[in-house]
Amino acid sequence: MDTSTLTDYCVCIARIDQCEREISANGILMLGERGWQKNGATTIVGQYRTQLARYIGELGLSPSARGRLTPPENGDDDDDDVFD
């Protein structure tokens, strides 16, 4: 049910890792054609971190997000349960 959200969450984590490696390797500032410029990975990683926060909330992966989740109702009246 949450497969696409979970897939996007994993891709987001991988891209953040990729951006952080780029920043570590080349620095926050890079010498470009017009002098020192901000490494583009710093902008991209910020956008991915914003998206990551949304995925964390949707998947209930933070303490505050878990507090907003409502557990399913007790299914004692379910006669189709194979474990009864």
Backbone as XML, in Angstrom:
<?xml version="1.0"?>
<chain id="A" units="angstrom">
  <residue number="1" name="MET">
    <atom name="N" x="0.817" y="-1.183" z="0.000"/>
    <atom name="CA" x="0.000" y="0.000" z="0.000"/>
    <atom name="C" x="0.866" y="1.253" z="0.000"/>
  </residue>
  <residue number="2" name="ASP">
    <atom name="N" x="1.906" y="1.263" z="0.807"/>
    <atom name="CA" x="2.802" y="2.421" z="0.881"/>
    <atom name="C" x="4.077" y="2.191" z="0.082"/>
  </residue>
  <residue number="3" name="THR">
    <atom name="N" x="4.049" y="1.283" z="-0.869"/>
    <atom name="CA" x="5.255" y="0.905" z="-1.601"/>
    <atom name="C" x="5.884" y="2.082" z="-2.330"/>
  </residue>
  <residue number="4" name="SER">
    <atom name="N" x="5.088" y="2.875" z="-3.016"/>
    <atom name="CA" x="5.675" y="3.988" z="-3.769"/>
    <atom name="C" x="6.236" y="5.053" z="-2.828"/>
  </residue>
  <residue number="5" name="THR">
    <atom name="N" x="5.565" y="5.293" z="-1.712"/>
    <atom name="CA" x="6.076" y="6.258" z="-0.741"/>
    <atom name="C" x="7.370" y="5.760" z="-0.129"/>
  </residue>
  <residue number="6" name="LEU">
    <atom name="N" x="7.411" y="4.472" z="0.196"/>
    <atom name="CA" x="8.626" y="3.892" z="0.775"/>
    <atom name="C" x="9.772" y="3.898" z="-0.234"/>
  </residue>
  <residue number="7" name="THR">
    <atom name="N" x="9.471" y="3.624" z="-1.494"/>
    <atom name="CA" x="10.488" y="3.677" z="-2.550"/>
    <atom name="C" x="11.042" y="5.093" z="-2.677"/>
  </residue>
  <residue number="8" name="ASP">
    <atom name="N" x="10.151" y="6.080" z="-2.704"/>
    <atom name="CA" x="10.584" y="7.478" z="-2.794"/>
    <atom name="C" x="11.409" y="7.881" z="-1.579"/>
  </residue>
  <residue number="9" name="TYR">
    <atom name="N" x="11.039" y="7.383" z="-0.402"/>
    <atom name="CA" x="11.803" y="7.644" z="0.825"/>
    <atom name="C" x="13.229" y="7.110" z="0.665"/>
  </residue>
  <residue number="10" name="CYS">
    <atom name="N" x="13.366" y="5.894" z="0.166"/>
    <atom name="CA" x="14.690" y="5.288" z="-0.005"/>
    <atom name="C" x="15.519" y="6.040" z="-1.043"/>
  </residue>
  <residue number="11" name="VAL">
    <atom name="N" x="14.890" y="6.445" z="-2.138"/>
    <atom name="CA" x="15.589" y="7.224" z="-3.166"/>
    <atom name="C" x="16.046" y="8.556" z="-2.575"/>
  </residue>
  <residue number="12" name="CYS">
    <atom name="N" x="15.190" y="9.164" z="-1.787"/>
    <atom name="CA" x="15.519" y="10.441" z="-1.155"/>
    <atom name="C" x="16.746" y="10.294" z="-0.247"/>
  </residue>
  <residue number="13" name="ILE">
    <atom name="N" x="16.789" y="9.247" z="0.555"/>
    <atom name="CA" x="17.937" y="8.981" z="1.431"/>
    <atom name="C" x="19.200" y="8.793" z="0.589"/>
  </residue>
  <residue number="14" name="ALA">
    <atom name="N" x="19.092" y="8.039" z="-0.503"/>
    <atom name="CA" x="20.253" y="7.794" z="-1.370"/>
    <atom name="C" x="20.750" y="9.092" z="-2.002"/>
  </residue>
  <residue number="15" name="ARG">
    <atom name="N" x="19.835" y="9.949" z="-2.428"/>
    <atom name="CA" x="20.228" y="11.212" z="-3.046"/>
    <atom name="C" x="20.864" y="12.157" z="-2.027"/>
  </residue>
  <residue number="16" name="ILE">
    <atom name="N" x="20.349" y="12.155" z="-0.811"/>
    <atom name="CA" x="20.962" y="12.965" z="0.245"/>
    <atom name="C" x="22.390" y="12.493" z="0.479"/>
  </residue>
  <residue number="17" name="ASP">
    <atom name="N" x="22.574" y="11.190" z="0.533"/>
    <atom name="CA" x="23.917" y="10.627" z="0.717"/>
    <atom name="C" x="24.829" y="11.029" z="-0.439"/>
  </residue>
  <residue number="18" name="GLN">
    <atom name="N" x="24.305" y="10.979" z="-1.653"/>
    <atom name="CA" x="25.085" y="11.360" z="-2.834"/>
    <atom name="C" x="25.484" y="12.835" z="-2.766"/>
  </residue>
  <residue number="19" name="CYS">
    <atom name="N" x="24.554" y="13.691" z="-2.394"/>
    <atom name="CA" x="24.857" y="15.130" z="-2.275"/>
    <atom name="C" x="25.885" y="15.383" z="-1.186"/>
  </residue>
  <residue number="20" name="GLU">
    <atom name="N" x="25.746" y="14.706" z="-0.058"/>
    <atom name="CA" x="26.698" y="14.900" z="1.042"/>
    <atom name="C" x="28.100" y="14.453" z="0.639"/>
  </residue>
  <residue number="21" name="ARG">
    <atom name="N" x="28.189" y="13.384" z="-0.149"/>
    <atom name="CA" x="29.501" y="12.938" z="-0.646"/>
    <atom name="C" x="30.108" y="13.987" z="-1.574"/>
  </residue>
  <residue number="22" name="GLU">
    <atom name="N" x="29.271" y="14.574" z="-2.438"/>
    <atom name="CA" x="29.730" y="15.626" z="-3.349"/>
    <atom name="C" x="30.225" y="16.834" z="-2.569"/>
  </residue>
  <residue number="23" name="ILE">
    <atom name="N" x="29.487" y="17.231" z="-1.558"/>
    <atom name="CA" x="29.878" y="18.389" z="-0.744"/>
    <atom name="C" x="31.174" y="18.083" z="0.011"/>
  </residue>
  <residue number="24" name="SER">
    <atom name="N" x="31.291" y="16.871" z="0.541"/>
    <atom name="CA" x="32.514" y="16.494" z="1.260"/>
    <atom name="C" x="33.719" y="16.459" z="0.330"/>
  </residue>
  <residue number="25" name="ALA">
    <atom name="N" x="33.511" y="15.998" z="-0.885"/>
    <atom name="CA" x="34.621" y="15.879" z="-1.834"/>
    <atom name="C" x="35.045" y="17.230" z="-2.405"/>
  </residue>
  <residue number="26" name="ASN">
    <atom name="N" x="34.080" y="18.092" z="-2.710"/>
    <atom name="CA" x="34.390" y="19.327" z="-3.417"/>
    <atom name="C" x="34.156" y="20.607" z="-2.617"/>
  </residue>
  <residue number="27" name="GLY">
    <atom name="N" x="33.587" y="20.493" z="-1.444"/>
    <atom name="CA" x="33.372" y="21.658" z="-0.595"/>
    <atom name="C" x="32.048" y="22.360" z="-0.865"/>
  </residue>
  <residue number="28" name="ILE">
    <atom name="N" x="31.704" y="23.262" z="0.028"/>
    <atom name="CA" x="30.465" y="24.022" z="-0.104"/>
    <atom name="C" x="30.585" y="25.050" z="-1.219"/>
  </residue>
  <residue number="29" name="LEU">
    <atom name="N" x="31.770" y="25.629" z="-1.353"/>
    <atom name="CA" x="32.018" y="26.594" z="-2.422"/>
    <atom name="C" x="32.934" y="25.966" z="-3.459"/>
  </residue>
  <residue number="30" name="MET">
    <atom name="N" x="32.669" y="26.293" z="-4.729"/>
    <atom name="CA" x="33.483" y="25.772" z="-5.819"/>
    <atom name="C" x="33.909" y="26.930" z="-6.710"/>
  </residue>
  <residue number="31" name="LEU">
    <atom name="N" x="35.111" y="26.835" z="-7.238"/>
    <atom name="CA" x="35.594" y="27.863" z="-8.146"/>
    <atom name="C" x="35.020" y="27.599" z="-9.533"/>
  </residue>
  <residue number="32" name="GLY">
    <atom name="N" x="34.182" y="28.523" z="-10.004"/>
    <atom name="CA" x="33.545" y="28.380" z="-11.301"/>
    <atom name="C" x="34.055" y="29.430" z="-12.276"/>
  </residue>
  <residue number="33" name="GLU">
    <atom name="N" x="33.354" y="29.574" z="-13.389"/>
    <atom name="CA" x="33.744" y="30.531" z="-14.418"/>
    <atom name="C" x="33.687" y="31.971" z="-13.924"/>
  </residue>
  <residue number="34" name="ARG">
    <atom name="N" x="32.766" y="32.240" z="-12.995"/>
    <atom name="CA" x="32.604" y="33.602" z="-12.479"/>
    <atom name="C" x="33.112" y="33.734" z="-11.044"/>
  </residue>
  <residue number="35" name="GLY">
    <atom name="N" x="34.077" y="32.931" z="-10.682"/>
    <atom name="CA" x="34.637" y="33.000" z="-9.331"/>
    <atom name="C" x="34.016" y="31.938" z="-8.435"/>
  </residue>
  <residue number="36" name="TRP">
    <atom name="N" x="34.098" y="32.185" z="-7.135"/>
    <atom name="CA" x="33.588" y="31.219" z="-6.163"/>
    <atom name="C" x="32.065" y="31.211" z="-6.182"/>
  </residue>
  <residue number="37" name="GLN">
    <atom name="N" x="31.511" y="30.008" z="-6.268"/>
    <atom name="CA" x="30.065" y="29.822" z="-6.306"/>
    <atom name="C" x="29.680" y="28.713" z="-5.344"/>
  </residue>
  <residue number="38" name="LYS">
    <atom name="N" x="28.439" y="28.787" z="-4.887"/>
    <atom name="CA" x="27.936" y="27.736" z="-4.002"/>
    <atom name="C" x="27.812" y="26.438" z="-4.786"/>
  </residue>
  <residue number="39" name="ASN">
    <atom name="N" x="28.277" y="25.357" z="-4.196"/>
    <atom name="CA" x="28.145" y="24.031" z="-4.788"/>
    <atom name="C" x="26.649" y="23.740" z="-4.952"/>
  </residue>
  <residue number="40" name="GLY">
    <atom name="N" x="26.231" y="23.378" z="-6.145"/>
    <atom name="CA" x="24.821" y="23.102" z="-6.419"/>
    <atom name="C" x="24.245" y="22.000" z="-5.558"/>
  </residue>
  <residue number="41" name="ALA">
    <atom name="N" x="25.093" y="21.110" z="-5.072"/>
    <atom name="CA" x="24.622" y="20.014" z="-4.230"/>
    <atom name="C" x="24.049" y="20.526" z="-2.912"/>
  </residue>
  <residue number="42" name="THR">
    <atom name="N" x="24.508" y="21.714" z="-2.470"/>
    <atom name="CA" x="23.978" y="22.254" z="-1.208"/>
    <atom name="C" x="22.504" y="22.640" z="-1.362"/>
  </residue>
  <residue number="43" name="THR">
    <atom name="N" x="22.120" y="23.156" z="-2.497"/>
    <atom name="CA" x="20.718" y="23.490" z="-2.752"/>
    <atom name="C" x="19.883" y="22.225" z="-2.897"/>
  </residue>
  <residue number="44" name="ILE">
    <atom name="N" x="20.409" y="21.280" z="-3.644"/>
    <atom name="CA" x="19.687" y="20.034" z="-3.898"/>
    <atom name="C" x="19.474" y="19.257" z="-2.604"/>
  </residue>
  <residue number="45" name="VAL">
    <atom name="N" x="20.493" y="19.174" z="-1.756"/>
    <atom name="CA" x="20.359" y="18.411" z="-0.521"/>
    <atom name="C" x="19.326" y="19.053" z="0.401"/>
  </residue>
  <residue number="46" name="GLY">
    <atom name="N" x="19.227" y="20.367" z="0.388"/>
    <atom name="CA" x="18.206" y="21.038" z="1.190"/>
    <atom name="C" x="16.807" y="20.676" z="0.733"/>
  </residue>
  <residue number="47" name="GLN">
    <atom name="N" x="16.621" y="20.602" z="-0.576"/>
    <atom name="CA" x="15.312" y="20.226" z="-1.123"/>
    <atom name="C" x="14.968" y="18.775" z="-0.787"/>
  </residue>
  <residue number="48" name="TYR">
    <atom name="N" x="15.959" y="17.893" z="-0.865"/>
    <atom name="CA" x="15.716" y="16.499" z="-0.506"/>
    <atom name="C" x="15.432" y="16.344" z="0.976"/>
  </residue>
  <residue number="49" name="ARG">
    <atom name="N" x="16.098" y="17.123" z="1.819"/>
    <atom name="CA" x="15.824" y="17.038" z="3.258"/>
    <atom name="C" x="14.406" y="17.508" z="3.583"/>
  </residue>
  <residue number="50" name="THR">
    <atom name="N" x="13.920" y="18.507" z="2.880"/>
    <atom name="CA" x="12.534" y="18.954" z="3.058"/>
    <atom name="C" x="11.567" y="17.846" z="2.663"/>
  </residue>
  <residue number="51" name="GLN">
    <atom name="N" x="11.849" y="17.198" z="1.540"/>
    <atom name="CA" x="11.001" y="16.093" z="1.093"/>
    <atom name="C" x="11.092" y="14.922" z="2.062"/>
  </residue>
  <residue number="52" name="LEU">
    <atom name="N" x="12.286" y="14.662" z="2.594"/>
    <atom name="CA" x="12.476" y="13.574" z="3.550"/>
    <atom name="C" x="11.603" y="13.786" z="4.780"/>
  </residue>
  <residue number="53" name="ALA">
    <atom name="N" x="11.513" y="15.013" z="5.258"/>
    <atom name="CA" x="10.676" y="15.308" z="6.424"/>
    <atom name="C" x="9.213" y="14.954" z="6.131"/>
  </residue>
  <residue number="54" name="ARG">
    <atom name="N" x="8.760" y="15.199" z="4.911"/>
    <atom name="CA" x="7.385" y="14.835" z="4.537"/>
    <atom name="C" x="7.200" y="13.315" z="4.554"/>
  </residue>
  <residue number="55" name="TYR">
    <atom name="N" x="8.167" y="12.597" z="3.995"/>
    <atom name="CA" x="8.069" y="11.138" z="3.975"/>
    <atom name="C" x="8.082" y="10.572" z="5.393"/>
  </residue>
  <residue number="56" name="ILE">
    <atom name="N" x="8.910" y="11.122" z="6.257"/>
    <atom name="CA" x="8.965" y="10.672" z="7.649"/>
    <atom name="C" x="7.602" y="10.833" z="8.300"/>
  </residue>
  <residue number="57" name="GLY">
    <atom name="N" x="6.953" y="11.963" z="8.031"/>
    <atom name="CA" x="5.622" y="12.181" z="8.581"/>
    <atom name="C" x="4.589" y="11.220" z="8.012"/>
  </residue>
  <residue number="58" name="GLU">
    <atom name="N" x="4.630" y="10.999" z="6.704"/>
    <atom name="CA" x="3.664" y="10.110" z="6.068"/>
    <atom name="C" x="3.819" y="8.669" z="6.524"/>
  </residue>
  <residue number="59" name="LEU">
    <atom name="N" x="5.040" y="8.251" z="6.746"/>
    <atom name="CA" x="5.301" y="6.861" z="7.128"/>
    <atom name="C" x="5.280" y="6.639" z="8.635"/>
  </residue>
  <residue number="60" name="GLY">
    <atom name="N" x="5.104" y="7.707" z="9.405"/>
    <atom name="CA" x="5.055" y="7.577" z="10.862"/>
    <atom name="C" x="6.385" y="7.197" z="11.471"/>
  </residue>
  <residue number="61" name="LEU">
    <atom name="N" x="7.480" y="7.734" z="10.947"/>
    <atom name="CA" x="8.815" y="7.340" z="11.390"/>
    <atom name="C" x="9.405" y="8.241" z="12.465"/>
  </residue>
  <residue number="62" name="SER">
    <atom name="N" x="8.707" y="9.288" z="12.864"/>
    <atom name="CA" x="9.199" y="10.147" z="13.943"/>
    <atom name="C" x="8.254" y="10.014" z="15.136"/>
  </residue>
  <residue number="63" name="PRO">
    <atom name="N" x="8.721" y="10.338" z="16.336"/>
    <atom name="CA" x="7.834" y="10.244" z="17.506"/>
    <atom name="C" x="6.560" y="11.082" z="17.354"/>
  </residue>
  <residue number="64" name="SER">
    <atom name="N" x="6.672" y="12.284" z="16.835"/>
    <atom name="CA" x="5.476" y="13.114" z="16.685"/>
    <atom name="C" x="4.536" y="12.548" z="15.624"/>
  </residue>
  <residue number="65" name="ALA">
    <atom name="N" x="5.087" y="11.995" z="14.550"/>
    <atom name="CA" x="4.249" y="11.393" z="13.507"/>
    <atom name="C" x="3.547" y="10.145" z="14.036"/>
  </residue>
  <residue number="66" name="ARG">
    <atom name="N" x="4.228" y="9.359" z="14.857"/>
    <atom name="CA" x="3.601" y="8.163" z="15.428"/>
    <atom name="C" x="2.452" y="8.542" z="16.348"/>
  </residue>
  <residue number="67" name="GLY">
    <atom name="N" x="2.574" y="9.672" z="17.031"/>
    <atom name="CA" x="1.508" y="10.130" z="17.917"/>
    <atom name="C" x="0.248" y="10.501" z="17.159"/>
  </residue>
  <residue number="68" name="ARG">
    <atom name="N" x="0.371" y="10.880" z="15.905"/>
    <atom name="CA" x="-0.792" y="11.253" z="15.089"/>
    <atom name="C" x="-1.457" y="10.055" z="14.417"/>
  </residue>
  <residue number="69" name="LEU">
    <atom name="N" x="-0.797" y="8.898" z="14.451"/>
    <atom name="CA" x="-1.369" y="7.703" z="13.829"/>
    <atom name="C" x="-2.492" y="7.146" z="14.690"/>
  </residue>
  <residue number="70" name="THR">
    <atom name="N" x="-3.526" y="6.661" z="14.035"/>
    <atom name="CA" x="-4.609" y="6.006" z="14.766"/>
    <atom name="C" x="-4.567" y="4.523" z="14.440"/>
  </residue>
  <residue number="71" name="PRO">
    <atom name="N" x="-4.427" y="3.696" z="15.465"/>
    <atom name="CA" x="-4.367" y="2.256" z="15.210"/>
    <atom name="C" x="-5.716" y="1.750" z="14.707"/>
  </residue>
  <residue number="72" name="PRO">
    <atom name="N" x="-5.727" y="0.636" z="13.980"/>
    <atom name="CA" x="-6.991" y="0.083" z="13.501"/>
    <atom name="C" x="-7.859" y="-0.359" z="14.672"/>
  </residue>
  <residue number="73" name="GLU">
    <atom name="N" x="-9.166" y="-0.350" z="14.457"/>
    <atom name="CA" x="-10.082" y="-0.777" z="15.510"/>
    <atom name="C" x="-9.893" y="-2.256" z="15.790"/>
  </residue>
  <residue number="74" name="ASN">
    <atom name="N" x="-10.242" y="-2.657" z="17.006"/>
    <atom name="CA" x="-10.123" y="-4.044" z="17.411"/>
    <atom name="C" x="-11.006" y="-4.908" z="16.526"/>
  </residue>
  <residue number="75" name="GLY">
    <atom name="N" x="-10.472" y="-5.935" z="15.955"/>
    <atom name="CA" x="-11.210" y="-6.776" z="15.010"/>
    <atom name="C" x="-11.742" y="-8.051" z="15.623"/>
  </residue>
  <residue number="76" name="ASP">
    <atom name="N" x="-12.211" y="-8.015" z="16.873"/>
    <atom name="CA" x="-12.710" y="-9.223" z="17.528"/>
    <atom name="C" x="-13.924" y="-9.820" z="16.832"/>
  </residue>
  <residue number="77" name="ASP">
    <atom name="N" x="-14.699" y="-9.026" z="16.105"/>
    <atom name="CA" x="-15.894" y="-9.525" z="15.451"/>
    <atom name="C" x="-15.607" y="-10.079" z="14.046"/>
  </residue>
  <residue number="78" name="ASP">
    <atom name="N" x="-14.345" y="-10.209" z="13.707"/>
    <atom name="CA" x="-13.973" y="-10.706" z="12.380"/>
    <atom name="C" x="-13.954" y="-12.229" z="12.402"/>
  </residue>
  <residue number="79" name="ASP">
    <atom name="N" x="-14.951" y="-12.849" z="11.766"/>
    <atom name="CA" x="-15.045" y="-14.328" z="11.750"/>
    <atom name="C" x="-14.144" y="-14.969" z="10.722"/>
  </residue>
  <residue number="80" name="ASP">
    <atom name="N" x="-13.577" y="-14.152" z="9.823"/>
    <atom name="CA" x="-12.740" y="-14.688" z="8.756"/>
    <atom name="C" x="-11.266" y="-14.780" z="9.132"/>
  </residue>
  <residue number="81" name="ASP">
    <atom name="N" x="-10.930" y="-14.477" z="10.378"/>
    <atom name="CA" x="-9.540" y="-14.474" z="10.803"/>
    <atom name="C" x="-9.027" y="-15.912" z="10.909"/>
  </residue>
  <residue number="82" name="VAL">
    <atom name="N" x="-7.977" y="-16.237" z="10.193"/>
    <atom name="CA" x="-7.432" y="-17.594" z="10.198"/>
    <atom name="C" x="-6.779" y="-17.967" z="11.520"/>
  </residue>
  <residue number="83" name="PHE">
    <atom name="N" x="-6.469" y="-16.983" z="12.355"/>
    <atom name="CA" x="-5.792" y="-17.271" z="13.616"/>
    <atom name="C" x="-6.764" y="-17.457" z="14.773"/>
  </residue>
  <residue number="84" name="ASP">
    <atom name="N" x="-8.063" y="-17.382" z="14.537"/>
    <atom name="CA" x="-9.047" y="-17.590" z="15.607"/>
    <atom name="C" x="-9.334" y="-19.066" z="15.794"/>
  </residue>
</chain>
